[in-house]
Amino acid sequence: MKRRMINSLLGVVLVVVVVFCVPLALVEKRTIVNAAQDRVDAAAVRVLALVENRLAAGEPVTGDKFANQVTDGQYVEVDIPGQPIVSSGTRPEGDHLLKAVEQGASGETVTVEQSRAPVDHEIANMLLLLGVVALLAVQAAVALAVWQAKRLARPLTDLAETAERLGSGDPRPRDRRYGVPELDRVAEVLDVSAERIARMLTAERRLAADASHQLRTPLTALSMRLEEITALAEEPDTVKEEATIALQQVERLTDVVQRLLTTQRDPRSPTAVAFDLDEVIKQQVEEWGPSLRGTGRVLQVEGLHGVTAVGTPGTVAQVLATLIENSLMHGAGTITLRVRPSGTSLVVEVQDQGAGVPPELGNRVFERAVSGRNSTGIGLAVARDLAEADGGRLELLSLKPPVFALFLGRSRRND
């Protein structure tokens, strides 16, 4: 592209130089020749006037009398009838001469000749000057073309680099503008596309992180149930019960995956229904029983029973599982799961007897990558997102003892 721009601008300048310089050279050449011819004609007229004056006064006409009427390089010859020819200067050589002939009333003839060498030299100087001017114009045009080509090619190079960066997975917008409306429009579109791609990548990475974190809990519980099945293989009834619980874990795992995908695609499309909250709580007690027994801790349930909440059972179960797991990892003592009313809502509180949440964290525990210990810092953030997507909300009511509260809608059947 640079070469094409340079060649185009250079071609335009060359055309302008030719169109301008050729006629100017012809005009200047004619002007120089005419000026030299006029000088020769003027010299002939002056010499003739002098000769006529001398003849009228009866004085002899000699070459030294009119030598001062001609310039250097001119040759003058005076032919008076009945007298010898009188001349002054050196006759020029060659066939191409400037010549002027003037004839007086008495028949006298004055001839002035001059060599064209000075005229040709002046014409050559004029052509050389025009050539230098044309060359400078071409050089200036080349420099301007190179500068303009770089000025226009640099934005295109930047835009190509931006597009290449987008394709390589680096969607940072560059926010560069070049003062050319068309190029600025392309840059703006690329920046908007970069922001859109960045949001999409962030959402995909967030989904992957959420899924990997949230699937860990049901997989852990499923692993424990399968271990229980292996340990109780000699007791058929118990094995059947444990297998049923394991299948429920698989169903819950499937529900978690589906819920994560649904929330990621459209968080504003809840599938809330009225459900028995006791069933969800009972499920959590059964699932976390082996883990709690292994650490010598207890999960107890308090508060209301037989209430109907509004939401998605799988989502509520996932949020409660995250809170119980959080208490198991970071807390101590008995874990209390308490159900109480709050206006038109139901509140499910999860409390333990541990050291609580550090004051410097507070509600920042719900922010991603924020954790009081060496954990991922994703679980509580995902739990809050799931609760809000399901029409509820997750809050930290107390730092010490740590009390997390899940607010759910309450069905009218409870009234």
JOLIN-V208547 format. One record per run of one state. SS is the DSSP state (h for helix, s for strand, l for the rest). FROM is the first residue (numbers start at 1). LEN is the number of residues. Records with the same first field share a line. If there is no record, write none. Layout:
SS = FROM-LEN ; FROM-LEN
//
This chain:
l = 1-1 ; 57-6 ; 70-4 ; 80-6 ; 89-8 ; 104-5 ; 116-1 ; 168-13 ; 232-4 ; 266-7 ; 295-4 ; 304-4 ; 312-1 ; 331-4 ; 343-2 ; 352-10 ; 367-12 ; 390-3 ; 399-4 ; 411-1 ; 415-1
h = 2-55 ; 63-7 ; 117-51 ; 181-51 ; 236-30 ; 277-18 ; 313-18 ; 362-5 ; 379-11 ; 412-3
s = 74-6 ; 86-3 ; 97-7 ; 109-7 ; 273-4 ; 299-5 ; 308-4 ; 335-8 ; 345-7 ; 393-6 ; 403-8
//
